[in-house]
């Protein structure tokens, strides 16, 4: 009979009965999905471009995006940079435990989620399609993500 990861094997111990071998490590937890709602992403088209797309692989996507951001008015450009700094910090802090999804502003998903979660201020982050975090406070967002991860570990 072949040994599988799910099976528990017993082995005899000198002078005693069989002892269980340790079980395999638990399956990794699914990441917390953070959906981002921010109108500053509308002009950039970044919400519509996926990493690994043909445009991105050719290097065209990043160059076009960089040129578009340079044309933003200064307050919008600052808000854009602030948002990406916040998202980068969250990704650095949690790594694979978080998946960030940017919701394209003109989409039906944007409209439906905005109504469902009562999004009235930006940026707004929806965690796992349930919990809303609004504003620029990186620490508050990180704490809520940590709470969701802790709840998953407790299950």
Secondary structure as UniProt FT lines:
FT   TURN            5..6
FT   STRAND          10..12
FT   TURN            14..15
FT   STRAND          18..20
FT   STRAND          32..37
FT   TURN            39..40
FT   HELIX           41..44
FT   HELIX           46..48
FT   TURN            51..52
FT   HELIX           54..57
FT   TURN            58..59
FT   HELIX           60..70
FT   HELIX           74..94
FT   HELIX           95..97
FT   STRAND          98..102
FT   TURN            105..106
FT   HELIX           108..116
FT   TURN            117..118
FT   STRAND          124..127
FT   TURN            128..130
FT   STRAND          131..134
FT   HELIX           138..154
//
